[in-house]
Amino acid sequence: MRTRTVLLLAMTAAVAAGCRQAEAPAPATEAPTGVGTIVRLDPALDALVAPGAVIEKVAGGFQFTEGPVWVSGDGGYLLFSDPNANTIYKYTAEGDLSVFKHPSGYAGADIAEYRQPGSNGLTLDAGGRLTIDQHGNRRVIRLEPDGSETVLAERYQGKRLNSPNDLVYKSDGALYFTDPYFGLPQFDQDPRKELPFSGVFRVNDGAVELLTQELKGPNGIAFSPDERFLYVGDWDERHKVVMRYPVRADGRLDAGEVFFDMTAAPGEDAIDGIKVDVEGNLYVSGPGGLWILSPEGRHLGTVLAPRHPHNMAWGDADGRTLYLAAGSTLYRMPLNIAGIRP
């Protein structure tokens, strides 16, 4: 879930005002029209994305959208982060847009130094409680029904985490999350950085456990439908890969293998958000767009929205609408298949 450096630098001045009360941009008011392109590389894509599927702009005017998650209560609504604006927004099934939480990730006196001080990845636990990756606070928290916050992960072996990025719960209640350095003001050279690596971690029974530290920029994370595998994307321009890790019976990981390699694909973007549908197909933010991969690792097609989708989530009542968090804009598109939702 890392922005390109040029975009991040352009947002620095706006972040300096991150502690002010945020206001939600207006939702899209124009009639729904198709935008972008769906590149079909394999006939199998038609079973997932209908030939007449349309990519629709939902709302725009944000600084940088990230970490969407659909909440089924209250008629259903989408929550998504704008880490640059230090805000979580709420978009309802009726089309209303509002600020859900501000500040969402940091309120320190040095906030002007941060390019992305706010929240990034969002998910729900089995009880429907929102779980938040906070860049500036460098921790993972859970939002309780009374509005209080419970810190789930903040340190590993006494050292502060880098900037938790994406996260997913396993059915046994354990939380898995990635922790690259992208939220630190000076990235991997930041003097605030305490861990000498970027890791994939698990929170189990209150303990923070390192699962792997082999990736330079562990980013998007998702389980296969049967939870036999954990997929992790690497934001590394020299190693644009989706890794697949077998999950042991105790929840730890066996040695990973490269599931899909996009290193040779043109474009500055590496691997960002990852989601999986109920049949095990992967939806991966990769170079140039949203790559759709079969469970066997075939590239079925690519969604090319006007702005690059960095993360995505299934929403609406039937779970067959894919919302795309793409730079300053939120899009959606209908699918023929439901996705795995928390």
N, C-alpha and C positions, 0 to 999 in steps of 0.2 A: 504493500500500500504506500509506496513512496512516490512522490511527485518528481517530475524532472527538475533539475537544479534551477533552470531558467525560470520556471514557474514559481518555485519557492522564493527566489530572490525578489521576484516582482511583488510578492505578497507581504514582505517584511513590514512595510509601513503600516499596512492595515492591521497586522497582528498586534502592533504596539497599542492599539486601542481595544485589545481583547477583553478587558475587564468591564467595558461599558455594556449597558443593556443591549442585547442583540435584537434586531428586528428581522422578521422573516421576509425574504423576497416574495413577490407575488407569484402565485402559480400561473402556469400558461393559460392564456385566455382565448387563444385562437382555436379554431375548430381542429380536431385531431387530423393530422395529415402525416403521411409516411415520410420519414427522413432516414438517411443512411442507406446502407446496402447489406444484403445477406449473401455472402459468397458460398455457393454450394459446391462442395468437392466430392461428395459421396451421396448416392441415392438414399442411403439410410438416414440422412438428415431430414428428409421429408416427414418421417414418422415423429420427429421431435419438433420441427419448425415447419408449419404449413407453408406451401409455396406462396400463398397470398398474405403471409404474416407481415404486419406493418410495425415499424419502430416509431413510437410516438413520443414527442416531447411532453413531459409532465410539468416541469418547473425549471426556471433558470435564474441566473443572477447571483449564484453562490460564489464563494471563493474557491472551494475545492470539496467535492462530495466524496464520502467514503462510508464504509462499514454499515450498509443498510441491513435492517432486520424487520420482518413483518410481525406485528402483534395482533392476535386474533380478537382480543377483548374490545368492548366499546364500539362494535361495528366494524372493527378492523382498521389498522393504520400502520404506516411505515415510519420507522425511526431511522434517521441517518445522520452521520457526523459531517461537520465541516471543521476539520482539525485546525485549519488556518484561522477561522473565525471563532474558535473555542466554543463551539455551539453544537448541540444536537437538535435537529428539526423534526417535526411531526407532520406527516402528510396523511390525511384521512381518506377513507374510501369515498367520501363525498367530495373530495377535491380541495379541502381546506388545508392551508399551510400555516404553521405556527412554530414558535420557539418552544422546545420541550425542556431543554436544560442549558443554562449559561451562567457561569463558565462550565464547560464540560470536562476540562482536563487540567486546568492550571489557573492559579490566581496569584502567583508569586510576584514579588516586586520586580524581578528581572524578566518579566514576561516579554518585554520588547526584544529580547535577544532570541526568542524562539520563533522559528518560522511556522511550526505546527505545534502549538502548545496544547491544543484541545484533544478531545477523544478521537479514537480511530475505530477499531473494530468493536462491533456491538453484537451481542447474542442474548438468548434467554435460557435460564436454567429450567429444570423440570417443573418448577413451581411458577414459571412465568416471570421471574424476577430478571430485570435487565442487568446484564453484566457488561462492563465497560473497560476497554483498554484506554488508559490515560497517558498521553505522551508526556506532557509537562511534569505531572506528578510521578511518572515512571512506575506505574503500578496498575494492577487490575482490581477493580472494585465491583461490588454488587449493590444495586439500588434496592433498598427495602421498601415495603408497602407504605411505611410512614414517612418516606423521604430520606431517611438516614442512609449512610453508606457503610458498607462492610468491606474492609480491605482483604482481598483474597490472596494477593501476591504482591510483594514490594521488594523483597531481597532474596538473594540466593547465597548461602554460606556467608551471610553478614554483609554482602555487597549489594548495592542498589542495582536494580534491573536497568537496562538501557532505555527502551521506550516500547512497551508491549504494543503489538501491531494488530494481529488477528487472533481469533480464538474460536474454539468449538468445544461443546460438551460431549462426552461419551455417555451412553445410556446408563452407565453405572454411577453417574454423577461426577466423575472426574473431569476437570477442566484442562484442556490442552491449549497452549498459546505460543506464539512466536515473539521473539524479542530482539529485533535488529536495532541498529543505532539511528535510524532515520529521523526520529523525533528530537534528537539532540541538536542544539544550535549549530555545532561544528562537526556533526556526523561522527565518524569514527575517530577523529582527531580532537574531539571535545574533551577538555580537562575534567569535565564532570563525569566522564565515563569511568566506571569502576570495574566492570567485568571485561576481561581481555578477549571475549568472544561474543558472537551472537548465537543464541540458543533457541531450541525448542524445549518447552518446559511442560510439566504436568503438575497440577495442584490436586492432591489426593489426600483426603482426611486432614486437610489443613497444612500439609507439608508441600513445599515447592521442590520439585525434583527435575534435574536436567536429564533430558532424553537423548539429545544429540547436539553437537556444536560444529558439525562439519560444513554447514552452509554459511557463506559470507553474509547473505541477506535473507534469512528465512522470513517468509511473508505470508501469503495465503495458506490456509490450512483447512482440511475437510476430511471426514471419514467416508469410506465406501459404505453403501447401504447396510451391509452385514457387519460393518466395523472390523473386518479382517485386515483392512489396510488404512493407513493414514497418509494422505497426500499433503505435501508441503512444497510450495513454490519458492524458488530462489531468485531474489532481485539482485542479480549480478550480471552486468553486461557482458562478461566473459563466460558466463555459465548460466544461460537462460533455460533452466530445466525444472520440470515437475518431478519431484522425488516421490517414490512409493515405499512406505515402511510397513512390513508385516507387524501386526499388533499381537503381542503375546497374550496368554490367558490372564496374566497379572496386570495388563495394561501398559507394560513397557514395550519398547520397540526393538525389533531385530534389525540387522543391517539393511540399509535402504538400497534401492536400485533406481536408476534413471528410468522413469516411466515415459517421459516425452521430452525431447531436446529441441528447443527453439533457438539455440544460440546463433545459427546461421541465418535466421530470419531477419530481414532489414527492419530498422527502426530502433530508437533509443530505449524504448520500454523493455524491461525484462519481465519477470513473472510477478504478478500482483495477486488480486483476489482469486479464490477458487471456490466453486460450489459444485454440488453433485445432485443429479436427479434420482428419482426412485429406481431407475433401471441401471444406475451406476455410471451414466455418462458424465463427463467432466466439463465444466464451463470455466475457462481459464482466461484471466486477463493477461494477454501476452503481447508480443510485438505487433503493433498495428491495430489490434482489436480484440474482440472476445472470441477465443478459439473454443470450438466444441469438439471434444475428443470422446471416442467410444471407450467402453471399459477395457477393450483390448489395445487401446493406444492408437487407433486410426483417427486421422484428422478429418472430421466430417464436414466442417465448414467454419466460416469466420463471420462474425457480426461486426460490421463497420459502421458505427454510429458517427454523427458529425464530430463528436468529441470522444476521446478515448475512454472506454469503460474501465475503471480501475477496480470496481467491485460490484457485486450484484446480489440480489436476494429474490426468492419467490414470494409472491404476495397474492392478495385478493382472496375471495372466499374459497375458491377451489384450488388455490396454490399453483395455478398454471400461468400466472403472469410473472414475467421476469423483469424486475426493476433494475436499471443500470445506473450506478453512480459514476458519472462521467465528467470529470473536471467541474466546471461551473454549472452543469446541467444534470437534471434527473430525467431519464427516459424509461419507457417500459415497452414490452412487446409480448404478445400472446404466444404460448407454446401449447403443444399437444400433450404434454407430459408434466406431471407435478414434480416439484423438487423436494429435497429433504429440508424441512424447516425445523428450527429448534422448538 
